[in-house]
Amino acid sequence: MSDLVSILAGNTFVVSDTRGDIDTSPTDPAGLFSFDTRYLSTWVLTVDGERLSPLSIDDLQYYEKRFFLLVGPGGVYTNAKVSVLRQRAVTDGFSEEIAILNHGDKPVELTVRVEVGSDFADLFEVKDALAKEGDYYTRVDDGRLLLGYTRQTFHRQTVISATAPAQLDRRGLTFTVRLDPKQEWTTELRVVPTMIGPAGRTLPLGSEWDPSWADRDMKRDLKQWIENAPRLECDWDPLRHTYLRSLVDLAALRFTAPTSMGGSLPAAGLPWFMAVFGRDSIITSLQALPFQPELAASTLRELGTRQGSRRDDFRDEDPGRILHEMRFGETVAFEERPHCPYYGSADATPLFVVLLDEYERWTGDVDLVRHFEYEARAALNWIDEYGDLTGNGYLSYRPRNPDTGLANQCWKDSPDAISYRDGRLPGYPRATCELQGYAYDAKLRASRLARSFWNDPALADRLEDDALRLRERFNRDFWIEDRQYYALGLDADGSQIDALSSNIGHLLWSGIVDEDKADAVVRHLLGPALFSGWGIRTLANSERLYNPVGYHVGTVWPFDNSIIAWGLRRYGYQNEAARVAAAILDAATYFQGRLPEAFAGHERERTKYPVQYPTACSPQAWSAGAPLLFLRTMLGLEPSGENLVVNPALPQHMGHIALLDIPGRWGRLDAYGRGSVEVAR
């Protein structure tokens, strides 16, 4: 993604090259995408038949960029006479202003051409190079160029128009331009993706074209979003920059489904995961609670309303199960993929209950807790009735649709992510360790909700007892005594999956770790096998499948580290939490403040900067949320009744930090801290 330029606004995004052109091969993640369909696969600007030379790009806002280009290559002693500016803004489609400037002292006549085309590829077709089965059409209609695709009842169309007179044909728009010396010519292009429903009814995904209105609305929305968040003051400038970048990226990643049940929630990441994701949206909402609590409310409403209600092996659906992923493209419409929605996640369901409780603790929104009592009870029932696949009391998973479902239904969901130390892959069911921590935490939190808000003390007592018995069994069955860490999981016959992984840090966050084992867990997390100096690796470098550029087998994930730091604070290891936070926030400075999905797990001593992971999503929601959670962790922010507890433990080099107007049930409060923890850098 490093040589591509992305512009996004929630449901819609554009990925182009540095000239602003879209000129893709079938599997390139470039184009105009909306709701999992690529509405433009070709968008190429030429002048007199020649492609333009890029100069620079203004990153104006997350939804708007300006490209500076030259006509002709130019040279050391040859000045270009004509330059071009392309200013592109994305709302639910996109508008593009093209300005051509004649810098010379003679008139010029130019043929300006925008070549257009669409393959209407489903996002899964782009990722997996699948063939299309429908029919295409292109036509000129009343000054507009229409590109369309139909397959039975599935009908998508791209509508393209311009403000300047143009000659339209089936492959694009041509403008004849004459410029006097020092003169400028402009036109505005508008691209509107549409769904066409029954009886030919057109459902535009964007508003009626009024670029000035869209611009004002987007700017106003972003300004209000940032003003609603706490204000950060600090001595260490990179943290201030990273904080603002995170807020802006979370604004950009807000996603509203066509059949939304409750506002915008965080989409997972660009380019592959601009969709509703259960686990990702929940964890991002947890990270952002002290900053943008409305994300949590929207996430709970959306996921609670779409909770599973039946047994469906194709979608891995059960009653009470929280969805993993929801898509709206062609492959889903024809059930070639199960994502409508797909429920293949074992962790989203307990995490839903965790978020519900944490949201109430921060906001005091009792109405929402009571509104989703049924859904929370159904989620708890799923853990015991459907999640315990072996009858041993542990939450486990087994894909019921192996052809299109996920091999691993935990957050490390790539095929090789769960392994023994020697590299063998376990059979099913698999009960990974962090799932047990989430289930434990969910039951304890639900016990509080049942006692305080649902008027069911008997349920509260049962859940508390279940949680305590789960903790006792877990610390017996998952603990590897001779290695002094918890197993990554248990396999089908209850044997330990003995790889050393970052998952053990999530156990600290959940609170399932026995106090007498915490020291050993922390030593492993901050030891050389897991801690790279830039952060904690997903898999220790001592394991057979370790690969510093392997997706879940050796890379460093910022979100993973933020959860681990939160857990370290829970168990009183505030200096270690500060060390993890400092490492990841240092890494952010090399990514211009925008933490990617993951980066390589190479030792810091070997690299002057964190090494990029080649296909990492950027921006990515829970990576954008990681700096927010690090701030909460470093300042020691915890709700206590109607009060906010502040107990800072900051890296020394960060100096003074003030987080002002923190929203919560207390109204708005401020938190202050000064760096006192020495960390190696």
C-alpha positions in Angstrom: 0.0 0.0 0.0 3.0 2.3 0.3 2.9 3.5 -3.3 -0.9 3.9 -3.4 -2.9 6.9 -2.2 -6.1 6.3 -0.2 -9.1 8.6 0.4 -12.0 7.4 2.4 -15.2 8.4 4.0 -16.8 5.6 5.9 -18.7 3.5 3.4 -16.7 4.6 0.4 -13.1 4.8 -0.5 -10.8 5.5 -3.4 -7.3 4.0 -3.9 -5.2 5.4 -6.7 -1.6 5.9 -7.7 0.4 9.0 -6.9 -1.0 10.7 -10.0 -4.6 10.1 -8.9 -5.0 7.5 -11.6 -6.8 4.2 -11.2 -5.4 1.7 -13.6 -5.7 -1.8 -12.1 -5.0 -5.4 -12.7 -7.9 -7.6 -11.5 -6.3 -8.2 -8.1 -5.0 -4.7 -7.3 -6.7 -3.1 -4.3 -7.2 0.1 -6.3 -10.4 1.7 -7.5 -13.6 3.3 -6.2 -15.2 1.0 -3.7 -18.5 1.2 -1.9 -20.2 -1.5 0.1 -17.8 -4.2 -1.1 -18.2 -3.4 -4.9 -15.6 -1.7 -7.1 -17.5 0.9 -9.0 -14.4 2.2 -10.9 -11.4 0.1 -12.0 -10.2 2.6 -14.5 -9.9 6.4 -14.1 -6.9 7.7 -16.0 -6.2 11.4 -16.9 -4.2 12.2 -20.0 -3.3 15.4 -21.8 -2.6 15.0 -25.6 -2.6 11.3 -25.1 0.2 11.4 -22.4 0.1 10.3 -18.8 1.1 13.0 -16.3 4.1 13.3 -14.1 3.4 13.5 -10.3 5.0 16.2 -8.2 3.4 16.1 -4.8 0.2 15.4 -2.9 -1.6 17.6 -0.4 -3.3 15.5 2.3 -6.0 18.0 3.0 -8.4 15.9 5.0 -9.1 12.1 5.3 -11.8 12.6 2.7 -9.9 15.0 0.4 -6.6 15.2 -1.4 -5.0 17.4 -4.0 -2.6 16.0 -6.6 0.0 18.3 -8.3 1.0 17.1 -11.8 3.0 18.2 -14.8 2.2 17.8 -18.5 5.4 16.3 -19.9 8.4 15.1 -18.0 10.2 18.5 -17.5 13.9 18.5 -16.8 16.8 20.3 -15.2 17.0 23.1 -17.8 13.5 22.6 -19.3 10.6 24.1 -17.5 7.2 22.5 -17.9 4.7 25.0 -19.5 1.5 23.3 -18.3 0.6 21.9 -14.9 -2.4 20.1 -13.6 -4.2 20.1 -10.2 -6.6 17.3 -9.3 -8.6 17.9 -6.1 -10.6 14.9 -5.1 -13.2 14.6 -2.3 -14.9 11.4 -1.2 -18.3 11.4 0.4 -20.4 8.4 -0.7 -19.1 8.7 -4.3 -16.5 11.3 -5.2 -16.1 14.6 -6.9 -12.9 15.7 -8.7 -11.9 19.2 -9.8 -9.4 19.2 -12.6 -7.6 22.5 -13.1 -5.1 23.0 -16.0 -2.8 26.0 -15.9 -0.8 27.5 -18.8 2.4 29.0 -17.4 3.8 29.8 -20.8 3.7 33.0 -22.9 1.9 31.4 -25.8 -1.6 29.9 -26.2 -2.0 26.2 -26.0 -4.6 23.8 -27.4 -5.0 20.6 -25.4 -7.0 17.4 -25.6 -7.9 16.4 -22.1 -9.1 12.8 -21.7 -10.4 10.9 -18.7 -10.5 7.2 -19.5 -13.0 5.3 -17.4 -14.2 1.7 -16.8 -15.5 -0.6 -14.1 -15.2 -4.3 -13.6 -17.7 -4.1 -10.7 -15.6 -6.6 -8.8 -16.7 -7.9 -5.5 -14.0 -7.3 -2.8 -13.6 -11.0 -2.4 -13.1 -11.3 -6.2 -10.4 -8.7 -6.0 -8.7 -10.6 -3.1 -9.1 -14.1 -4.6 -9.0 -13.4 -8.4 -12.4 -14.9 -9.0 -14.2 -14.6 -12.3 -17.4 -12.6 -13.0 -20.6 -14.2 -14.2 -22.9 -11.3 -15.0 -23.3 -8.9 -18.0 -21.9 -5.4 -18.5 -23.3 -2.4 -20.2 -22.0 1.1 -21.0 -24.1 4.0 -22.5 -24.3 7.7 -22.8 -27.5 9.2 -21.4 -28.4 12.9 -21.2 -24.9 14.1 -20.7 -23.9 11.3 -18.4 -21.8 8.2 -18.8 -23.4 5.1 -17.3 -21.4 2.0 -16.5 -23.5 -1.0 -15.3 -23.4 -4.6 -14.3 -26.3 -7.1 -13.9 -26.5 -10.6 -12.7 -30.1 -11.7 -12.1 -31.4 -9.3 -9.5 -28.0 -8.0 -8.6 -27.6 -4.6 -10.4 -24.9 -2.0 -9.8 -24.3 1.2 -11.8 -21.7 4.0 -11.9 -22.9 7.5 -13.1 -20.3 9.9 -14.3 -20.9 13.6 -15.3 -18.9 16.8 -15.8 -19.6 20.5 -15.5 -17.6 21.5 -18.6 -18.7 20.5 -22.1 -17.3 17.1 -23.0 -17.5 14.6 -25.7 -18.7 11.3 -24.1 -18.2 7.9 -25.4 -18.3 4.4 -24.0 -14.8 4.6 -22.7 -14.6 8.1 -21.2 -14.8 11.8 -21.5 -12.8 14.1 -23.8 -12.4 17.9 -23.4 -11.0 20.3 -26.0 -9.2 23.0 -24.1 -7.7 26.3 -25.4 -5.7 28.3 -22.9 -4.2 31.7 -23.4 -1.0 32.6 -21.5 -1.4 32.4 -17.7 -4.9 31.2 -18.1 -6.6 28.4 -16.2 -9.3 25.9 -17.2 -11.4 23.8 -14.8 -14.1 21.2 -14.8 -15.7 19.2 -12.0 -16.3 15.5 -12.4 -18.8 13.6 -10.3 -18.9 9.8 -9.8 -22.0 8.4 -8.1 -22.2 4.7 -7.3 -25.7 3.3 -7.3 -27.6 0.1 -6.4 -30.6 -0.6 -8.7 -33.3 -2.4 -6.9 -36.6 -4.1 -7.9 -38.5 -2.5 -10.7 -35.5 -0.5 -11.7 -35.5 1.7 -8.6 -32.2 3.6 -8.3 -30.7 3.8 -4.9 -27.8 6.2 -5.0 -25.1 5.6 -2.4 -24.2 9.3 -2.5 -26.2 12.5 -2.1 -27.4 14.6 -5.0 -24.4 16.4 -6.4 -23.5 19.6 -4.6 -19.8 19.5 -3.9 -19.8 22.7 -1.9 -22.5 21.3 0.5 -20.6 18.0 0.8 -17.4 19.8 1.6 -19.0 22.0 4.3 -20.8 19.1 5.8 -17.7 16.9 6.0 -15.6 19.7 7.5 -18.2 20.5 10.1 -18.5 16.9 11.0 -14.8 16.4 11.5 -14.5 19.6 13.5 -17.2 18.6 15.8 -15.8 15.1 16.2 -12.4 16.4 17.2 -13.9 19.0 19.6 -16.0 16.4 21.3 -12.9 14.4 22.2 -10.7 15.3 25.1 -8.0 17.9 24.4 -4.4 16.6 24.8 -1.5 18.8 26.0 1.9 17.3 26.3 5.6 18.0 26.1 6.4 15.2 23.7 5.2 16.5 20.3 5.0 13.1 18.5 2.3 12.0 21.0 0.2 15.0 20.2 0.5 14.3 16.5 -0.3 10.6 16.9 -3.3 11.4 19.0 -4.8 13.7 16.4 -4.0 11.3 13.7 -5.8 8.6 15.6 -8.9 10.7 16.1 -9.0 11.6 12.4 -8.6 8.0 11.3 -11.4 6.9 13.6 -13.6 9.6 12.1 -12.7 8.3 8.6 -13.4 4.7 9.5 -17.0 5.3 10.8 -19.2 2.9 8.8 -22.9 2.9 8.4 -24.5 -0.2 7.0 -27.3 0.3 4.4 -29.7 -1.2 6.9 -28.1 0.4 10.0 -29.7 -0.3 13.3 -28.0 2.4 15.3 -25.6 4.9 13.7 -21.9 4.5 12.7 -19.5 2.0 14.2 -15.8 1.5 13.4 -15.0 -0.4 10.2 -12.0 -2.6 10.6 -9.5 -1.1 8.1 -8.6 0.0 4.6 -8.6 -1.5 2.0 -9.9 -5.0 2.7 -12.0 -4.6 5.8 -14.3 -1.6 5.3 -17.3 -3.4 6.7 -19.0 -4.3 10.0 -16.7 -6.5 12.1 -17.8 -7.7 15.5 -14.5 -8.2 17.2 -12.7 -5.2 15.7 -15.6 -2.8 16.3 -15.9 -4.0 19.9 -12.2 -3.7 20.7 -11.9 -0.3 19.0 -15.0 0.9 20.9 -13.3 -0.2 24.2 -10.1 1.6 23.3 -12.0 4.8 22.4 -14.5 4.8 25.4 -12.8 7.7 27.3 -12.6 9.7 24.0 -15.6 8.9 21.8 -18.1 6.9 23.8 -20.8 7.1 21.1 -18.8 4.5 19.1 -19.5 1.9 21.8 -23.2 2.7 21.9 -23.5 2.4 18.1 -21.5 -0.8 18.1 -23.7 -2.4 20.8 -26.9 -1.4 19.0 -25.7 -2.7 15.6 -24.3 -6.0 16.9 -27.0 -6.6 19.4 -29.7 -6.2 16.7 -27.9 -8.6 14.3 -27.3 -11.2 17.0 -27.6 -14.8 15.7 -31.0 -16.4 16.1 -30.8 -19.9 14.5 -28.4 -22.7 13.7 -26.9 -22.2 10.3 -23.8 -24.2 9.4 -23.1 -22.1 6.2 -22.7 -18.9 8.3 -21.5 -20.6 11.5 -24.6 -19.0 13.1 -26.0 -20.0 16.5 -28.7 -18.4 18.7 -27.0 -15.7 20.8 -23.8 -15.5 18.8 -22.4 -12.1 17.8 -21.5 -11.7 14.1 -17.9 -11.7 12.9 -18.3 -9.9 9.5 -21.0 -8.5 7.3 -20.7 -7.8 3.6 -23.0 -6.5 0.8 -21.3 -7.5 -2.4 -22.2 -9.9 -5.2 -20.5 -13.0 -3.8 -22.6 -12.6 -0.6 -25.8 -11.9 -2.5 -25.4 -15.3 -4.3 -24.2 -17.1 -1.2 -20.8 -17.8 -2.7 -19.5 -16.4 0.6 -21.3 -16.7 3.9 -20.8 -13.1 5.0 -24.5 -11.9 5.2 -23.6 -11.9 8.0 -20.9 -14.5 8.9 -20.7 -15.5 12.6 -17.4 -17.4 12.6 -15.9 -15.7 15.6 -15.6 -17.2 19.1 -14.5 -14.1 20.9 -17.0 -11.4 19.7 -19.8 -12.9 21.8 -18.1 -12.6 25.3 -16.5 -9.3 24.2 -20.0 -7.9 23.5 -20.9 -8.5 27.2 -17.6 -6.9 28.2 -18.2 -3.8 26.2 -21.8 -3.5 27.5 -20.5 -3.4 31.1 -17.5 -1.2 30.4 -19.8 1.3 28.5 -22.1 1.6 31.5 -19.2 2.0 33.9 -17.9 4.9 31.9 -21.2 6.6 30.8 -23.8 5.6 33.3 -26.2 4.8 30.4 -28.5 2.4 32.3 -31.1 2.5 29.6 -28.9 0.9 27.0 -27.8 -1.8 29.5 -31.5 -2.6 30.2 -32.4 -2.4 26.6 -29.9 -5.1 25.7 -30.5 -7.4 28.6 -32.0 -10.1 26.4 -29.1 -10.0 24.0 -26.5 -10.1 26.8 -28.3 -13.1 28.4 -28.4 -14.8 24.9 -24.7 -14.2 24.5 -24.0 -15.7 27.9 -26.1 -18.7 27.0 -24.1 -19.1 23.8 -20.9 -19.3 25.7 -22.1 -22.3 27.7 -24.5 -24.0 25.3 -22.9 -23.6 21.9 -19.3 -22.4 22.7 -18.4 -25.4 24.8 -17.9 -27.9 22.0 -16.2 -30.6 24.0 -18.2 -30.4 27.3 -15.1 -29.5 29.3 -16.3 -26.1 30.2 -14.0 -24.2 27.9 -15.0 -21.9 25.0 -13.7 -23.4 21.8 -14.3 -23.3 18.0 -14.5 -25.5 15.0 -15.5 -24.1 11.6 -18.7 -25.8 10.3 -18.1 -24.5 6.8 -14.4 -25.2 6.1 -14.7 -24.3 2.4 -15.4 -20.6 3.0 -15.2 -20.2 6.8 -12.3 -19.2 8.9 -9.8 -21.8 10.0 -9.3 -19.9 13.3 -12.1 -18.1 14.9 -10.0 -16.1 17.4 -8.4 -12.7 16.7 -5.3 -14.5 15.2 -7.5 -16.0 12.4 -4.9 -16.9 9.7 -4.5 -20.6 9.0 -1.1 -21.1 10.7 -1.7 -18.7 13.7 -2.5 -21.5 16.2 0.3 -24.0 16.5 2.4 -26.2 18.8 6.0 -25.1 19.5 7.3 -27.6 16.9 5.1 -26.0 14.2 2.4 -28.7 14.0 -1.2 -27.4 13.7 -3.8 -28.8 16.2 -7.1 -30.4 15.3 -10.5 -29.2 16.2 -12.1 -28.0 18.4 -9.5 -25.5 19.5 -9.8 -23.7 22.8 -7.4 -20.8 22.8 -6.3 -19.3 26.1 -7.6 -15.7 25.6 -11.1 -17.0 24.8 -11.3 -18.4 28.4 -10.2 -15.0 29.7 -12.9 -13.2 27.8 -15.5 -15.7 28.9 -14.4 -15.3 32.6 -14.5 -11.5 32.3 -17.9 -11.5 30.6 -19.4 -13.6 33.3 -18.1 -11.5 36.1 -19.2 -8.3 34.4 -22.6 -9.8 33.6 -22.9 -10.7 37.3 -22.6 -7.0 38.1 -25.2 -6.1 35.5 -27.6 -8.8 36.7 -27.4 -7.7 40.3 -27.4 -3.9 39.7 -29.7 -3.5 36.7 -31.6 -6.7 35.7 -33.0 -7.4 39.1 -31.8 -11.0 39.0 -29.5 -11.8 42.0 -29.8 -15.5 41.4 -28.3 -15.1 37.9 -25.6 -12.8 39.4 -24.6 -15.5 41.9 -24.6 -18.3 39.3 -22.4 -16.2 36.9 -20.0 -15.3 39.6 -19.7 -18.9 40.7 -19.2 -20.1 37.1 -16.5 -17.5 36.6 -14.6 -18.5 39.7 -14.7 -22.2 38.8 -13.6 -21.4 35.3 -10.6 -19.5 36.7 -9.6 -22.4 38.9 -9.8 -25.0 36.1 -8.0 -22.7 33.7 -5.0 -22.1 35.9 -4.7 -25.8 36.4 -5.2 -27.0 32.7 -3.5 -24.2 30.7 -0.5 -23.6 32.9 2.8 -25.2 31.6 4.6 -25.6 34.9 8.1 -26.3 33.5 8.0 -23.3 31.2 6.1 -21.0 33.5 3.6 -19.6 31.0 0.1 -20.4 29.8 -0.5 -22.6 26.8 -1.7 -20.9 23.6 -4.7 -23.3 23.8 -6.0 -26.8 24.3 -6.5 -29.2 21.4 -9.4 -31.6 20.9 -8.2 -34.1 23.5 -7.4 -31.5 26.1 -3.6 -31.5 25.4 -1.8 -28.2 25.7 -1.0 -26.2 22.5 2.3 -25.2 23.9 3.5 -22.3 21.8 4.6 -19.1 23.6 2.5 -16.2 22.2 1.2 -12.7 23.0 -2.2 -14.2 23.9 -1.0 -14.6 27.4 -1.1 -10.8 27.7 -4.8 -10.7 27.1 -5.2 -13.0 30.1 -3.9 -10.2 32.3 -6.4 -7.8 30.8 -9.3 -10.3 31.5 -8.1 -10.9 35.1 -8.1 -14.7 34.9 -4.4 -15.0 35.8 -3.7 -16.2 39.4 -1.7 -13.7 41.3 1.2 -16.1 41.9 1.6 -16.7 38.2 1.6 -13.0 37.1 5.3 -12.4 37.6 6.2 -15.2 35.3 3.8 -14.1 32.6 5.2 -10.6 32.7 8.7 -11.8 32.4 7.9 -13.7 29.3 6.0 -10.8 27.7 8.9 -8.4 28.3 11.6 -11.0 27.7 13.7 -11.2 24.5 11.6 -14.0 22.9 8.4 -11.9 22.7 9.5 -8.2 23.2 11.3 -6.9 20.1 12.0 -3.4 21.5 9.3 -2.0 19.2 6.6 -4.0 20.9 5.5 -7.5 21.8 5.4 -10.0 19.0 2.4 -12.2 18.3 4.6 -15.3 18.5 7.9 -15.8 20.3 11.1 -16.0 18.2 11.8 -19.3 19.9 8.9 -21.1 18.2 9.2 -23.2 15.0 6.7 -21.1 13.0 8.1 -17.7 14.1 8.5 -15.3 11.2 9.1 -11.6 11.8 7.0 -10.8 8.7 4.4 -13.5 9.3 0.9 -12.2 9.7 0.1 -13.7 13.2 3.4 -15.6 13.8 5.9 -12.9 14.7 4.7 -9.5 13.7 4.0 -6.7 16.2 0.3 -5.6 16.3 -0.3 -2.2 18.0 -3.8 -3.1 19.2 -2.5 -6.4 20.7 0.1 -4.4 22.6 -2.5 -1.9 23.8 -4.6 -4.6 25.3 -1.5 -6.2 26.9 -0.5 -2.8 28.5 -4.0 -2.5 29.9 -3.6 -5.9 31.5 -0.2 -5.1 32.9 -1.7 -2.0 34.6 -4.5 -4.2 36.0 -2.0 -6.4 37.8 0.1 -3.5 39.1 2.9 -3.6 36.5 2.7 0.1 35.6 6.3 0.5 34.7 6.1 -2.4 32.3 2.9 -1.0 30.8 4.7 2.3 30.2 7.6 0.4 28.5 5.2 -1.3 26.1 3.3 2.0 25.4 6.6 3.9 24.8 7.8 1.2 22.3 4.7 1.4 20.2 4.3 5.1 20.3 8.0 5.4 19.3 7.2 3.2 16.3 4.3 5.5 15.4 6.7 8.4 14.8 8.2 6.4 11.8 4.7 5.9 10.4 3.9 9.6 10.4 1.7 9.1 13.5 -0.6 6.5 11.8 0.1 3.0 13.3 -0.5 0.3 10.7 -2.3 -3.0 11.3 1.0 -4.7 12.0 4.7 -4.3 11.5 7.7 -6.7 11.4 8.9 -8.3 14.6 12.7 -7.7 14.0 14.7 -6.8 17.1 15.1 -3.0 17.6 18.8 -3.4 17.9 18.9 -4.6 14.2 16.7 -1.8 12.8 16.8 2.0 13.1 13.0 2.0 12.4 10.2 -0.5 12.5 10.0 -2.5 9.3 6.7 -2.3 7.4 4.5 -5.4 7.0 3.8 -5.5 3.2 0.0 -5.8 3.2 -0.9 -4.1 6.5 -4.2 -2.2 6.5 -3.7 1.5 7.0 -5.6 3.2 8.5 -6.9 0.4 10.7 -9.5 0.9 13.4 -7.9 -0.9 16.4 -4.5 0.4 15.5 -5.9 3.9 15.5 -7.5 3.1 18.8 -4.2 1.8 20.3 -2.7 5.3 21.2 -6.0 6.2 22.9 -5.9 3.1 25.1 -2.2 3.7 25.8 -3.1 7.2 27.0 -5.8 5.7 29.3 -3.2 3.1 30.6 -0.4 5.6 31.1 -2.6 8.0 33.0 -4.2 5.2 34.9 -7.8 6.2 34.1 -10.4 4.0 35.7 -14.1 4.8 36.5 -15.1 4.2 40.1 -18.7 4.8 40.7 -19.4 8.5 39.8 -15.7 9.3 39.9 -12.7 9.0 37.6 -9.5 7.7 39.2 -6.3 9.0 37.8 -3.0 7.2 38.7 -0.3 8.2 36.1 2.8 6.2 35.3 4.3 7.9 32.2 7.6 7.3 30.4 10.1 9.9 31.5 10.8 11.3 28.0 7.1 12.3 27.5 7.3 14.9 30.2 4.0 16.5 31.2 0.7 15.2 29.8 -2.7 16.8 30.3 -5.9 15.2 29.0 -8.7 17.7 29.3 -12.5 17.3 29.3 -12.7 13.5 29.5 -16.3 12.6 29.0 -18.1 10.1 31.3 -20.8 9.7 33.9 -19.0 12.5 35.9 -19.6 15.0 33.1 -16.2 16.3 32.0 -13.0 15.9 34.0 -9.2 16.5 33.5 -6.3 14.2 34.1 -2.6 15.2 34.5 0.6 13.3 34.7 4.4 13.8 34.4 6.8 11.3 33.1 8.7 9.4 35.8 9.3 5.9 34.4 12.7 5.3 32.8 12.3 3.1 29.6 15.0 2.0 27.2 14.6 3.5 23.8 
